[in-house]
Amino acid sequence: MTASLVLCAHGTRDPLGRETVRAVVAAVAVRLPEATVLEAYVDVHGPELAEVVAGLPVGERVSGVVVPLLLAGGYHVHVDIAQAVAGRPDVLATPALGPDDRLVEVVLDRLRASGAEQGCAVVLAPAGSSDARAQADSTVVAERLAQRWGGPVTVGYAAGPVPSVADAVRTARAEPGGGPVAVASYLLAPGFFQRRLEESGADVVTGPLAPDDRIVEVVVERYRAALDRAVQDTAGPAV
């Protein structure tokens, strides 16, 4: 079974951020030559997700799969994307990209490449969401990162909930025996939020996660898993 793949990102006014997202879309298209790969956004600019979903041909089985290019499952996943596919039983939506150990690996690689001192205090910095489910996803990633990093890892947000990334950096630095503090970007692409991290006062700030082949792997896995579930549901329970 094949179906169109709609990659749904947040959206950004930053030209480099848009270019980065489109690079992920292009890389996914290379990995899935059998599928039509489309881009869509839930905020800032188009093409809007609802319009892209409405433009998919109506199929008897599965005509499309929406994979969020979002690192945590918050409002955009559980409300915006869910509403966009609600009237289309032939269009499936997958979970967000994280938590996933491959994303933790990308964060670790970014820390090492940035020159962060192994075991130093790290602030994992997502964009921020008022949705408790997104915050929980980010906390899981921070816990997994701490297990691999060998030092304290806390969460600080670029915007929205507390603590802010700047406050989290100050708190980490004030800890007894506190040394250098690194901010690990948990953002997909450059833009406004990444600049917030760079202004946080940390000794080291890593770059966003994309581009990276492991992100493409997670997207492809989400797409194929959705199709596999659809096939199993159609086949019905084994006798």
C-alpha positions as YAML, in Angstrom:
chain: A
units: angstrom
residues:
- id: 1
  name: MET
  ca: [0.00, 0.00, 0.00]
- id: 2
  name: THR
  ca: [1.18, 3.52, -0.78]
- id: 3
  name: ALA
  ca: [-0.31, 6.88, 0.10]
- id: 4
  name: SER
  ca: [0.65, 10.53, -0.05]
- id: 5
  name: LEU
  ca: [2.83, 11.68, 2.81]
- id: 6
  name: VAL
  ca: [2.08, 15.12, 4.23]
- id: 7
  name: LEU
  ca: [4.89, 16.51, 6.35]
- id: 8
  name: CYS
  ca: [3.40, 19.08, 8.69]
- id: 9
  name: ALA
  ca: [5.72, 21.62, 10.34]
- id: 10
  name: HIS
  ca: [4.99, 24.62, 12.53]
- id: 11
  name: GLY
  ca: [6.07, 27.34, 10.11]
- id: 12
  name: THR
  ca: [8.61, 30.14, 10.46]
- id: 13
  name: ARG
  ca: [9.34, 33.56, 9.02]
- id: 14
  name: ASP
  ca: [13.06, 32.79, 9.05]
- id: 15
  name: PRO
  ca: [14.30, 32.06, 5.50]
- id: 16
  name: LEU
  ca: [16.96, 29.61, 6.72]
- id: 17
  name: GLY
  ca: [14.35, 27.88, 8.86]
- id: 18
  name: ARG
  ca: [12.07, 27.41, 5.86]
- id: 19
  name: GLU
  ca: [14.98, 26.16, 3.78]
- id: 20
  name: THR
  ca: [15.88, 23.64, 6.49]
- id: 21
  name: VAL
  ca: [12.34, 22.26, 6.67]
- id: 22
  name: ARG
  ca: [12.16, 21.96, 2.89]
- id: 23
  name: ALA
  ca: [15.48, 20.10, 2.95]
- id: 24
  name: VAL
  ca: [13.93, 17.54, 5.30]
- id: 25
  name: VAL
  ca: [10.92, 17.22, 3.00]
- id: 26
  name: ALA
  ca: [13.22, 16.70, 0.00]
- id: 27
  name: ALA
  ca: [15.30, 14.09, 1.85]
- id: 28
  name: VAL
  ca: [12.15, 12.17, 2.82]
- id: 29
  name: ALA
  ca: [10.99, 12.24, -0.81]
- id: 30
  name: VAL
  ca: [14.27, 10.63, -1.85]
- id: 31
  name: ARG
  ca: [13.78, 7.86, 0.72]
- id: 32
  name: LEU
  ca: [10.16, 7.27, -0.37]
- id: 33
  name: PRO
  ca: [10.16, 7.47, -4.19]
- id: 34
  name: GLU
  ca: [6.90, 5.51, -4.31]
- id: 35
  name: ALA
  ca: [5.00, 8.21, -2.38]
- id: 36
  name: THR
  ca: [3.93, 11.75, -3.19]
- id: 37
  name: VAL
  ca: [5.54, 13.86, -0.44]
- id: 38
  name: LEU
  ca: [3.90, 17.19, 0.37]
- id: 39
  name: GLU
  ca: [4.68, 19.97, 2.86]
- id: 40
  name: ALA
  ca: [2.14, 21.73, 5.08]
- id: 41
  name: TYR
  ca: [2.14, 24.07, 8.08]
- id: 42
  name: VAL
  ca: [-0.06, 24.79, 11.09]
- id: 43
  name: ASP
  ca: [1.02, 28.41, 11.67]
- id: 44
  name: VAL
  ca: [2.77, 31.49, 10.23]
- id: 45
  name: HIS
  ca: [2.50, 30.64, 6.53]
- id: 46
  name: GLY
  ca: [1.12, 28.18, 4.02]
- id: 47
  name: PRO
  ca: [0.43, 25.86, 2.49]
- id: 48
  name: GLU
  ca: [-2.00, 25.29, 5.37]
- id: 49
  name: LEU
  ca: [-2.49, 21.73, 6.52]
- id: 50
  name: ALA
  ca: [-6.29, 21.78, 6.16]
- id: 51
  name: GLU
  ca: [-5.98, 22.86, 2.52]
- id: 52
  name: VAL
  ca: [-3.36, 20.22, 1.73]
- id: 53
  name: VAL
  ca: [-5.49, 17.48, 3.30]
- id: 54
  name: ALA
  ca: [-8.58, 18.72, 1.44]
- id: 55
  name: GLY
  ca: [-6.61, 18.46, -1.81]
- id: 56
  name: LEU
  ca: [-5.81, 14.77, -1.37]
- id: 57
  name: PRO
  ca: [-7.89, 12.46, -3.53]
- id: 58
  name: VAL
  ca: [-10.55, 10.59, -1.58]
- id: 59
  name: GLY
  ca: [-9.69, 6.92, -1.33]
- id: 60
  name: GLU
  ca: [-11.50, 3.83, -0.14]
- id: 61
  name: ARG
  ca: [-8.52, 2.83, 2.01]
- id: 62
  name: VAL
  ca: [-5.66, 5.24, 2.84]
- id: 63
  name: SER
  ca: [-4.97, 8.16, 0.56]
- id: 64
  name: GLY
  ca: [-2.72, 10.14, 2.87]
- id: 65
  name: VAL
  ca: [-0.61, 10.05, 6.03]
- id: 66
  name: VAL
  ca: [0.18, 13.21, 7.99]
- id: 67
  name: VAL
  ca: [3.48, 13.04, 9.87]
- id: 68
  name: PRO
  ca: [4.15, 16.00, 12.19]
- id: 69
  name: LEU
  ca: [7.56, 17.59, 11.75]
- id: 70
  name: LEU
  ca: [7.21, 18.45, 15.43]
- id: 71
  name: LEU
  ca: [9.40, 17.16, 18.22]
- id: 72
  name: ALA
  ca: [6.69, 16.85, 20.88]
- id: 73
  name: GLY
  ca: [3.00, 16.06, 20.92]
- id: 74
  name: GLY
  ca: [1.25, 19.25, 22.01]
- id: 75
  name: TYR
  ca: [-1.66, 21.36, 20.80]
- id: 76
  name: HIS
  ca: [-0.63, 21.31, 17.15]
- id: 77
  name: VAL
  ca: [-0.58, 17.50, 17.09]
- id: 78
  name: HIS
  ca: [-3.59, 16.76, 19.27]
- id: 79
  name: VAL
  ca: [-5.83, 19.60, 18.06]
- id: 80
  name: ASP
  ca: [-4.69, 21.24, 14.80]
- id: 81
  name: ILE
  ca: [-3.62, 18.07, 13.00]
- id: 82
  name: ALA
  ca: [-6.39, 15.98, 14.54]
- id: 83
  name: GLN
  ca: [-9.02, 18.46, 13.35]
- id: 84
  name: ALA
  ca: [-7.52, 18.64, 9.85]
- id: 85
  name: VAL
  ca: [-7.96, 14.89, 9.34]
- id: 86
  name: ALA
  ca: [-11.16, 14.45, 11.37]
- id: 87
  name: GLY
  ca: [-13.46, 14.44, 8.32]
- id: 88
  name: ARG
  ca: [-11.17, 12.21, 6.28]
- id: 89
  name: PRO
  ca: [-11.13, 8.60, 7.49]
- id: 90
  name: ASP
  ca: [-8.82, 7.85, 4.56]
- id: 91
  name: VAL
  ca: [-6.16, 10.24, 5.93]
- id: 92
  name: LEU
  ca: [-4.16, 9.07, 8.94]
- id: 93
  name: ALA
  ca: [-2.13, 11.14, 11.39]
- id: 94
  name: THR
  ca: [0.91, 9.82, 13.25]
- id: 95
  name: PRO
  ca: [2.44, 10.85, 16.59]
- id: 96
  name: ALA
  ca: [5.09, 13.56, 16.80]
- id: 97
  name: LEU
  ca: [8.72, 12.72, 16.09]
- id: 98
  name: GLY
  ca: [9.64, 12.53, 19.76]
- id: 99
  name: PRO
  ca: [10.37, 11.18, 22.21]
- id: 100
  name: ASP
  ca: [12.72, 8.95, 20.23]
- id: 101
  name: ASP
  ca: [16.21, 7.71, 21.08]
- id: 102
  name: ARG
  ca: [17.46, 8.76, 17.65]
- id: 103
  name: LEU
  ca: [16.64, 12.36, 18.48]
- id: 104
  name: VAL
  ca: [18.57, 12.00, 21.73]
- id: 105
  name: GLU
  ca: [21.52, 10.79, 19.65]
- id: 106
  name: VAL
  ca: [21.29, 13.89, 17.47]
- id: 107
  name: VAL
  ca: [21.28, 16.13, 20.55]
- id: 108
  name: LEU
  ca: [24.33, 14.29, 21.91]
- id: 109
  name: ASP
  ca: [26.18, 14.70, 18.63]
- id: 110
  name: ARG
  ca: [25.37, 18.42, 18.58]
- id: 111
  name: LEU
  ca: [26.72, 18.79, 22.15]
- id: 112
  name: ARG
  ca: [29.94, 17.00, 21.32]
- id: 113
  name: ALA
  ca: [30.43, 18.96, 18.11]
- id: 114
  name: SER
  ca: [29.89, 22.24, 19.94]
- id: 115
  name: GLY
  ca: [32.76, 21.57, 22.32]
- id: 116
  name: ALA
  ca: [30.60, 21.18, 25.41]
- id: 117
  name: GLU
  ca: [32.55, 19.66, 28.29]
- id: 118
  name: GLN
  ca: [31.45, 16.05, 28.83]
- id: 119
  name: GLY
  ca: [29.27, 15.84, 31.93]
- id: 120
  name: CYS
  ca: [28.73, 19.60, 32.27]
- id: 121
  name: ALA
  ca: [25.28, 20.91, 33.15]
- id: 122
  name: VAL
  ca: [22.94, 20.89, 30.16]
- id: 123
  name: VAL
  ca: [19.68, 22.71, 29.60]
- id: 124
  name: LEU
  ca: [17.53, 20.96, 27.00]
- id: 125
  name: ALA
  ca: [15.67, 23.75, 25.24]
- id: 126
  name: PRO
  ca: [12.40, 23.02, 23.38]
- id: 127
  name: ALA
  ca: [10.33, 25.79, 21.82]
- id: 128
  name: GLY
  ca: [7.79, 25.60, 24.64]
- id: 129
  name: SER
  ca: [4.13, 24.68, 24.83]
- id: 130
  name: SER
  ca: [1.36, 25.19, 27.37]
- id: 131
  name: ASP
  ca: [0.18, 21.66, 26.57]
- id: 132
  name: ALA
  ca: [1.20, 19.30, 29.37]
- id: 133
  name: ARG
  ca: [1.64, 16.46, 26.89]
- id: 134
  name: ALA
  ca: [4.33, 18.35, 25.00]
- id: 135
  name: GLN
  ca: [6.10, 19.23, 28.25]
- id: 136
  name: ALA
  ca: [5.99, 15.58, 29.30]
- id: 137
  name: ASP
  ca: [7.54, 14.51, 25.98]
- id: 138
  name: SER
  ca: [10.38, 16.99, 26.45]
- id: 139
  name: THR
  ca: [10.96, 15.77, 30.00]
- id: 140
  name: VAL
  ca: [11.31, 12.20, 28.74]
- id: 141
  name: VAL
  ca: [13.96, 13.33, 26.25]
- id: 142
  name: ALA
  ca: [15.82, 15.22, 29.00]
- id: 143
  name: GLU
  ca: [15.83, 12.10, 31.19]
- id: 144
  name: ARG
  ca: [17.17, 9.95, 28.37]
- id: 145
  name: LEU
  ca: [19.79, 12.57, 27.55]
- id: 146
  name: ALA
  ca: [20.95, 12.68, 31.18]
- id: 147
  name: GLN
  ca: [21.47, 8.92, 31.15]
- id: 148
  name: ARG
  ca: [23.76, 9.23, 28.13]
- id: 149
  name: TRP
  ca: [25.46, 12.53, 28.97]
- id: 150
  name: GLY
  ca: [26.62, 11.68, 32.48]
- id: 151
  name: GLY
  ca: [25.74, 15.07, 33.92]
- id: 152
  name: PRO
  ca: [22.72, 17.06, 35.09]
- id: 153
  name: VAL
  ca: [20.12, 17.84, 32.43]
- id: 154
  name: THR
  ca: [17.20, 20.17, 33.03]
- id: 155
  name: VAL
  ca: [14.58, 21.66, 30.72]
- id: 156
  name: GLY
  ca: [14.28, 25.36, 29.87]
- id: 157
  name: TYR
  ca: [11.85, 26.71, 27.29]
- id: 158
  name: ALA
  ca: [12.49, 29.22, 24.52]
- id: 159
  name: ALA
  ca: [8.99, 30.63, 25.10]
- id: 160
  name: GLY
  ca: [5.82, 29.90, 27.03]
- id: 161
  name: PRO
  ca: [6.11, 27.78, 30.18]
- id: 162
  name: VAL
  ca: [8.64, 28.21, 32.95]
- id: 163
  name: PRO
  ca: [11.47, 28.01, 33.44]
- id: 164
  name: SER
  ca: [12.69, 30.02, 30.50]
- id: 165
  name: VAL
  ca: [15.94, 28.83, 28.99]
- id: 166
  name: ALA
  ca: [17.75, 31.89, 30.42]
- id: 167
  name: ASP
  ca: [16.40, 31.18, 33.93]
- id: 168
  name: ALA
  ca: [17.34, 27.50, 33.63]
- id: 169
  name: VAL
  ca: [20.90, 28.50, 32.65]
- id: 170
  name: ARG
  ca: [21.18, 30.82, 35.67]
- id: 171
  name: THR
  ca: [19.87, 28.11, 37.99]
- id: 172
  name: ALA
  ca: [22.29, 25.50, 36.64]
- id: 173
  name: ARG
  ca: [25.22, 27.88, 36.99]
- id: 174
  name: ALA
  ca: [24.28, 28.67, 40.60]
- id: 175
  name: GLU
  ca: [24.38, 25.03, 41.69]
- id: 176
  name: PRO
  ca: [27.19, 24.12, 44.13]
- id: 177
  name: GLY
  ca: [30.31, 23.42, 42.16]
- id: 178
  name: GLY
  ca: [28.59, 24.71, 39.07]
- id: 179
  name: GLY
  ca: [30.80, 25.02, 36.04]
- id: 180
  name: PRO
  ca: [30.06, 25.72, 32.40]
- id: 181
  name: VAL
  ca: [26.47, 25.33, 31.19]
- id: 182
  name: ALA
  ca: [25.48, 24.15, 27.73]
- id: 183
  name: VAL
  ca: [22.13, 24.71, 26.08]
- id: 184
  name: ALA
  ca: [21.10, 21.80, 23.88]
- id: 185
  name: SER
  ca: [18.71, 23.04, 21.24]
- id: 186
  name: TYR
  ca: [15.64, 20.82, 20.95]
- id: 187
  name: LEU
  ca: [14.36, 22.66, 17.91]
- id: 188
  name: LEU
  ca: [13.99, 21.38, 14.39]
- id: 189
  name: ALA
  ca: [15.27, 24.40, 12.47]
- id: 190
  name: PRO
  ca: [16.80, 27.88, 12.86]
- id: 191
  name: GLY
  ca: [14.57, 30.85, 13.56]
- id: 192
  name: PHE
  ca: [13.22, 33.06, 16.34]
- id: 193
  name: PHE
  ca: [13.37, 30.39, 19.04]
- id: 194
  name: GLN
  ca: [16.95, 29.40, 18.21]
- id: 195
  name: ARG
  ca: [17.97, 33.03, 18.59]
- id: 196
  name: ARG
  ca: [16.36, 33.00, 22.04]
- id: 197
  name: LEU
  ca: [18.63, 30.13, 22.99]
- id: 198
  name: GLU
  ca: [21.70, 31.96, 21.70]
- id: 199
  name: GLU
  ca: [20.79, 34.90, 23.96]
- id: 200
  name: SER
  ca: [20.39, 32.72, 27.07]
- id: 201
  name: GLY
  ca: [23.85, 33.38, 28.51]
- id: 202
  name: ALA
  ca: [25.01, 29.76, 28.24]
- id: 203
  name: ASP
  ca: [28.66, 28.96, 27.64]
- id: 204
  name: VAL
  ca: [27.72, 26.75, 24.69]
- id: 205
  name: VAL
  ca: [24.56, 26.65, 22.57]
- id: 206
  name: THR
  ca: [24.09, 23.86, 20.05]
- id: 207
  name: GLY
  ca: [22.40, 24.17, 16.69]
- id: 208
  name: PRO
  ca: [18.97, 22.77, 15.79]
- id: 209
  name: LEU
  ca: [18.47, 19.08, 15.04]
- id: 210
  name: ALA
  ca: [17.86, 19.35, 11.30]
- id: 211
  name: PRO
  ca: [19.24, 18.54, 8.85]
- id: 212
  name: ASP
  ca: [20.06, 15.00, 9.94]
- id: 213
  name: ASP
  ca: [19.40, 11.62, 8.35]
- id: 214
  name: ARG
  ca: [18.05, 10.26, 11.64]
- id: 215
  name: ILE
  ca: [15.15, 12.69, 11.50]
- id: 216
  name: VAL
  ca: [14.36, 11.38, 8.03]
- id: 217
  name: GLU
  ca: [14.49, 7.83, 9.42]
- id: 218
  name: VAL
  ca: [11.92, 8.68, 12.11]
- id: 219
  name: VAL
  ca: [9.60, 10.26, 9.54]
- id: 220
  name: VAL
  ca: [9.83, 7.27, 7.22]
- id: 221
  name: GLU
  ca: [9.20, 4.90, 10.13]
- id: 222
  name: ARG
  ca: [6.12, 6.86, 11.24]
- id: 223
  name: TYR
  ca: [4.73, 6.77, 7.68]
- id: 224
  name: ARG
  ca: [5.32, 3.06, 7.14]
- id: 225
  name: ALA
  ca: [4.00, 2.14, 10.59]
- id: 226
  name: ALA
  ca: [0.75, 4.01, 9.86]
- id: 227
  name: LEU
  ca: [0.30, 2.11, 6.60]
- id: 228
  name: ASP
  ca: [1.10, -1.21, 8.28]
- id: 229
  name: ARG
  ca: [-1.56, -0.56, 10.93]
- id: 230
  name: ALA
  ca: [-4.07, 0.32, 8.22]
- id: 231
  name: VAL
  ca: [-3.38, -2.97, 6.44]
- id: 232
  name: GLN
  ca: [-3.78, -4.91, 9.68]
- id: 233
  name: ASP
  ca: [-7.04, -3.11, 10.49]
- id: 234
  name: THR
  ca: [-8.38, -3.91, 7.03]
- id: 235
  name: ALA
  ca: [-7.39, -7.55, 7.30]
- id: 236
  name: GLY
  ca: [-9.18, -7.90, 10.62]
- id: 237
  name: PRO
  ca: [-8.21, -10.16, 13.53]
- id: 238
  name: ALA
  ca: [-6.36, -13.37, 12.82]
- id: 239
  name: VAL
  ca: [-8.50, -16.52, 13.03]
...
